[in-house]
Amino acid sequence: MSGQMWVRIIPFIGSVVALVVALVFSLLVKNKSKGSKRMEEISRNIFIGSRAYLNQQTKIMLIFMVVLCILLGIMVNFGYLSIVSIPAFISGMLFSILIGYVGMWISTTSNAKVTSAAKDKGLGEAMNIAITAASSAGMVLAFGVLLYTAFWFNILFWWYGKSSPDMIQNLSQVVNVSVTFVIGASFAAFFMRTGGGIFTKAADMGADYVGKVESGLKEDDYRNPATIADNVGDNVGDVGGMMADSLESWLGAIIAAELLGFLAFRNLAPVMNSVLLPMLISTAGVVASIIAILVIKLVIRRYKENATVSKLTATTLSGLLITVAGIIIITYFIVKYTMGPEYNFLFHASTGGIVAGFLIGLFTLIYTDSRYRPTRNIMESAKSGPATYVVNGLAYGMESTILPALTIIGTMIFSFFICQGGSDFTMGLYGVSMAAVGMLAVAPFAVTIDVYGPIADNAGGIAEMAELPPEVRKTTDKLDSVGNTTAAIGKGILIGSAAVTALALGQAYFSQVELLKPGVVLDFIKDPMVLSGLFIGVIVPFFFSSMLLTAVGNAANKVVQVARRQIKGILSGKEKGDPKEFITIVTKSAQRGILIPGIAIFVVPTLVGIFMGPGAVIALIMGTLLSGFAQAIFMANSGGAMDNAKKRIEEEGRSGTEEHAASVVGDTVGDPLKDTVGPSMNILIKLLSTVSIQTVVLVVTLSDKIFNL
């Protein structure tokens, strides 16, 4: 077998290994006890509610998919797209939906088992089960990404190779069609992540405000019927939506790097390996993540009853360090033996991205963890009421954008110039895309520690609703405390990677325009169209934020009204409560809230390109990236800090005080920022770029006709 064939097979091997590990972890969790019938019933209700929401959401997504396929078919008919783009789009969308379903199933079938372990075996075993289940989700994601990219690459290369022996021409067609995968996956991720975010935060706000502030009930009290909807939301938004989001982020980074690698190496010998390199580095990320997970599982099992929050948190962070170190070591040998020593600068660019992702995760931790100054100051401000609490939370969220932004700037400059961008522009762009691939190579472990959070949170809810002894809830709260830290790091890495991936995709669009229309020069001073495109790009994230916050607010208002009525009836003994009513309310609100933003993502870059020119689209992409990245960091960190400050107040036994009431109000403000709008910005800045790439031929052709009238 030729060396090149081995390189093409390695991602398949990596996907099989990831699948086997996912199945083993799943079997280990399957044999664990779900506890009492009451615990099992609550877990089952959460699963049924999550499935019902995703089923309803999938119906809307399939309708949307049919409409987009018709539009793509029109573009194919007029020669603006390849016919293969349609099945690529469909498969990307369906695969993203499937990944979301699997993630939801893993989390909803393991939550009660974590609660049971916390009750019978203590903190160490409960943590072990939660991290094992979450690891299964991380490995499923890795399996999906590697299998999907490797399968489609080889299928398309074979398909185009049947009619042409020209490898360069075949690769060109493969990398251009591959962009359509990302569009399909991104649209599904947008619906699942954003819709799930609207669902979970509307339910959470209603449950918290009416339950805690107005009725004086504890977190997840069984007498608050909105708690089931709240727990459902954790699974459909923070697990199913997050996994779909991670899939499209990872796919986007790989595909952008493949396209830019082809453009950089099209006249050089290792052109094939330059296209395959992103998949190989992603495979390294899977191997390193598996090693890290096995190590931290071994350490956690040794703790047993001696486990503490600080020990478990430190162990998890050590796993991230192991993952980063493992990827760097493996990537060095991958680049050396596939590209050759003369291209070792690609290893440096990838390493820069890996380190940048780690740093952004740490910066997120500093601004959201209750052990550090920002969150502690927010917590202290609760003494003066909800207004100062919210103001401080927003202020620190804004401050938290500075270090990640500087890190992204440094990564971009470093990777561009280390890859000789000063003398070879396309090679420099490839270097930036390799930084994005390196940053997302940690995705299996990042997703593991992110999924762990909702599983631990659900375990606490089940403990409360099943009326287990108070010490069980104390144990699950410790698990949740570890989850707050790990989820913050995971979110930080994914937000940072979204920015670099969007940057790489934007550069890919610029390169495509240059191929179709050489000599396009951006002049922000002389060309009002380009400057207008930049302004539109800056405004787009604000438009999206407004639409999503309005959707959450409207849904939460309905939840509050129903919760007041039901809780009043429950406390008086006149009503049992109906969680299904809340699920129906937030499901419908989520579907209505994402339709206009979903349509706008496709319409805005296309209309800007046709009527203002491709240069305006490049400016639009850059404006959306800069504005959206800053908003994503600001909203995720301000919401996370206010949430963790509230939890620290509760941990210190101050529930029921005026400070606690102020923190609950602040948390209801921060929740839609960190779990609805912030994550949606990740998808927006990438999806806008991929749609632009796919419509580039249409835009260039029609804009030329309009401008030449």
C-alpha positions, 0 to 999 in steps of 0.5 A, spaced: 500 500 500 502 506 498 504 511 503 499 516 500 493 511 501 496 510 508 495 517 510 488 517 507 486 511 511 489 514 518 482 518 519 478 512 518 482 508 523 482 514 528 474 514 527 473 507 529 478 507 535 473 513 537 467 509 536 470 503 540 472 507 546 465 511 546 461 504 546 466 501 552 464 508 556 457 507 554 457 500 556 460 501 563 455 507 565 449 502 562 451 497 568 450 502 573 444 503 578 439 508 576 436 508 584 429 508 586 423 508 582 422 515 583 429 517 581 428 513 574 421 516 573 424 523 573 430 521 569 425 518 564 420 524 564 427 528 562 428 524 557 421 524 554 421 531 554 428 532 551 426 527 545 419 531 544 423 537 543 428 535 538 423 531 534 419 537 534 425 541 532 427 536 527 420 537 523 422 544 522 429 543 520 427 538 515 422 543 512 427 548 512 432 543 509 427 542 503 427 550 502 434 550 502 435 544 497 430 548 492 434 554 492 441 550 491 437 546 486 436 553 482 443 555 483 445 548 480 441 549 474 444 555 472 451 553 473 453 556 480 454 550 484 455 542 483 450 537 483 454 534 488 453 540 493 445 538 494 447 531 497 453 534 501 448 539 504 443 534 506 448 529 509 451 535 513 445 537 516 442 530 518 449 528 521 449 534 525 442 532 528 444 525 529 450 528 533 445 532 537 440 526 538 446 522 541 448 527 546 442 528 548 440 520 549 447 519 553 446 525 558 439 523 559 440 516 560 446 517 565 443 523 570 440 518 575 446 513 575 450 519 577 445 521 583 444 514 585 452 513 586 452 520 589 447 517 594 450 510 595 458 511 594 460 518 594 463 524 590 468 520 587 464 514 584 459 519 582 464 523 578 467 517 575 460 515 572 459 523 570 465 523 566 465 516 563 458 518 560 461 525 558 467 522 555 462 517 551 459 523 548 466 526 546 468 520 543 462 520 539 463 527 536 470 525 534 468 519 531 463 523 527 467 528 525 473 523 522 468 519 519 464 524 515 470 528 513 474 522 511 468 518 508 466 524 503 473 526 501 475 519 499 468 518 495 468 525 492 476 524 490 474 517 487 467 520 484 471 526 480 477 521 479 473 517 474 472 522 469 479 526 470 486 523 471 488 530 473 489 530 481 489 537 481 483 538 478 479 533 482 482 536 489 479 543 487 472 540 486 473 536 492 475 542 497 469 546 493 464 541 494 466 540 501 464 547 504 457 545 503 458 540 508 459 545 513 453 549 511 448 543 512 451 542 519 451 549 521 444 550 519 442 544 523 447 547 529 444 553 529 437 551 530 439 546 535 443 550 539 439 557 538 433 553 539 435 549 545 438 556 548 431 559 548 428 553 550 432 552 556 433 559 558 426 561 558 424 555 562 430 556 567 428 564 568 421 562 570 423 556 574 428 560 578 424 567 579 417 564 581 420 558 585 426 561 588 424 569 589 417 569 589 415 562 592 421 561 597 422 554 594 429 551 593 433 549 587 429 544 583 424 543 588 419 538 586 413 542 587 416 547 582 413 544 575 417 548 571 424 544 574 422 538 569 422 543 563 429 546 566 432 540 566 430 538 559 433 545 557 440 543 559 440 537 555 437 539 549 441 546 549 447 545 553 448 538 550 444 536 544 445 543 541 452 544 544 455 537 540 451 540 534 455 546 534 462 543 536 461 538 530 460 544 525 466 548 528 470 542 527 468 541 520 469 548 519 476 548 521 478 542 517 474 544 511 477 551 511 484 548 512 483 543 506 481 549 501 487 553 503 492 548 503 490 546 496 490 553 494 497 554 497 500 547 495 497 546 488 503 547 484 507 543 490 509 536 491 505 535 497 499 538 495 495 531 497 498 531 504 496 538 505 489 537 504 489 531 508 493 534 514 487 537 518 484 530 518 491 527 521 491 533 526 484 532 528 486 524 529 492 526 533 487 530 538 482 524 538 488 519 541 491 525 546 484 526 548 483 518 549 489 518 553 487 524 558 480 521 559 483 514 561 488 518 566 483 522 569 479 516 570 484 512 573 486 518 578 478 519 580 477 512 581 483 512 586 480 518 590 474 514 592 471 517 599 477 522 599 475 526 593 474 533 594 472 539 589 479 542 589 482 535 587 477 533 582 477 540 579 485 540 578 485 533 576 480 535 570 485 541 568 490 536 568 487 532 563 486 538 559 494 539 559 495 532 557 491 533 551 494 539 549 501 536 550 499 529 547 497 533 540 503 537 540 507 531 540 503 527 535 503 533 530 510 534 530 511 527 527 505 528 523 508 534 519 515 531 519 513 525 515 507 527 511 509 534 509 517 534 510 522 537 514 522 543 510 514 545 512 515 544 519 513 551 520 506 548 519 507 544 526 509 551 529 502 554 527 498 548 529 501 549 536 500 556 536 493 555 535 493 549 541 496 554 546 491 559 544 485 555 545 488 553 552 490 560 554 483 562 552 480 557 556 484 559 562 482 566 561 474 564 561 476 561 568 479 567 571 473 571 569 467 566 571 470 562 577 468 564 584 475 563 586 477 569 583 476 577 583 471 578 578 466 573 580 467 574 588 466 582 586 460 580 583 458 576 589 459 582 594 455 587 590 449 583 591 449 586 598 447 592 594 441 589 590 440 586 583 442 593 580 449 593 582 449 585 581 447 586 574 452 592 572 458 589 575 456 582 571 456 586 565 462 590 566 466 584 568 464 581 562 466 586 557 473 587 561 473 579 559 474 580 552 480 584 552 485 578 553 482 573 548 482 578 543 489 579 544 490 572 544 487 571 537 490 577 534 497 574 536 495 567 534 493 570 527 499 574 526 504 568 529 501 563 524 501 567 518 508 570 518 511 563 521 508 560 515 512 565 510 506 569 509 510 575 508 512 572 502 507 567 500 500 570 502 496 563 501 501 559 505 500 564 510 493 563 510 494 556 510 498 557 517 492 561 520 487 555 518 492 550 521 492 554 528 484 553 527 485 546 526 490 545 532 485 549 537 479 545 535 483 538 535 482 538 543 474 538 541 473 531 544 476 533 551 473 540 551 466 537 549 467 531 555 468 536 560 462 541 557 457 535 557 459 533 564 456 540 567 449 538 565 449 531 567 452 533 574 446 539 574 441 534 572 443 529 577 442 535 583 435 536 580 433 529 580 436 528 588 432 534 590 425 532 586 426 525 589 426 528 596 433 524 597 437 526 604 440 533 604 447 530 604 446 527 597 444 534 594 450 536 597 454 531 594 451 533 587 452 540 588 460 539 589 459 535 582 456 541 579 461 546 582 466 542 578 462 542 572 461 550 572 469 550 572 470 545 566 464 548 562 467 555 563 473 552 560 470 548 554 466 554 552 472 558 552 475 554 547 470 553 543 468 561 542 476 562 541 476 556 536 470 559 532 473 566 531 479 563 528 475 558 524 471 564 522 477 568 520 480 562 516 473 561 512 473 568 511 480 568 508 477 562 504 472 566 501 477 572 499 481 566 496 475 564 492 473 571 489 480 572 487 480 566 483 474 568 480 475 575 479 483 577 480 485 584 482 479 585 487 482 590 492 479 592 499 479 600 499 475 602 506 476 609 504 475 610 497 469 604 496 463 606 500 460 599 498 466 596 502 465 600 508 457 599 508 458 592 508 463 592 514 458 596 518 452 591 516 457 586 518 458 589 525 450 590 526 448 583 524 450 580 531 446 586 534 440 584 530 441 577 532 442 578 539 436 582 539 431 577 536 434 571 540 433 575 547 426 577 545 424 570 544 427 568 551 424 574 554 417 572 551 417 565 552 420 566 560 414 571 561 409 566 559 413 561 563 412 565 569 405 566 568 404 559 568 408 557 574 405 562 578 398 559 577 401 552 578 405 553 584 399 557 587 395 551 586 400 546 588 402 549 595 394 550 596 393 542 594 388 544 589 393 542 583 398 537 581 402 541 576 403 539 569 410 540 566 408 538 559 405 545 559 412 548 560 415 544 555 410 546 550 410 553 551 418 554 550 418 549 544 413 553 540 417 559 543 424 556 540 421 555 534 418 562 532 424 565 535 429 562 530 426 562 524 427 570 522 435 569 524 435 563 520 433 566 514 437 572 515 443 568 515 442 565 508 439 572 505 444 577 508 450 575 505 447 573 498 444 580 497 450 584 500 454 580 495 449 581 489 447 589 490 454 591 493 459 587 490 464 581 493 468 586 496 462 588 501 461 581 503 469 580 505 467 586 509 461 583 512 464 577 514 470 581 517 465 586 521 461 580 523 467 576 526 469 582 530 463 584 533 460 577 534 467 574 537 467 580 542 459 579 543 460 572 544 466 572 549 462 578 553 455 575 554 458 568 555 463 570 561 458 575 564 452 570 564 457 565 567 460 570 572 453 572 575 451 564 575 457 562 579 456 568 584 449 566 585 451 559 586 457 561 591 452 565 595 448 558 595 454 554 597 455 559 603 448 558 606 445 564 604 439 562 600 433 566 602 437 572 604 436 579 600 443 578 597 441 571 594 434 574 591 439 579 588 443 574 585 437 570 582 435 576 579 442 577 576 442 570 574 436 570 570 439 576 566 445 572 565 443 566 563 440 568 556 447 571 555 451 565 556 447 560 554 443 563 548 446 569 545 453 567 546 453 560 543 449 563 537 454 568 535 459 562 534 455 559 529 453 566 526 460 568 524 462 561 521 455 560 518 455 567 514 462 565 511 460 558 509 454 561 506 458 566 502 463 561 500 458 557 497 454 563 493 461 566 491 459 564 483 452 567 484 455 573 487 460 575 482 456 573 476 450 577 478 454 583 481 458 584 475 451 584 471 448 589 476 454 594 476 455 593 468 448 596 467 
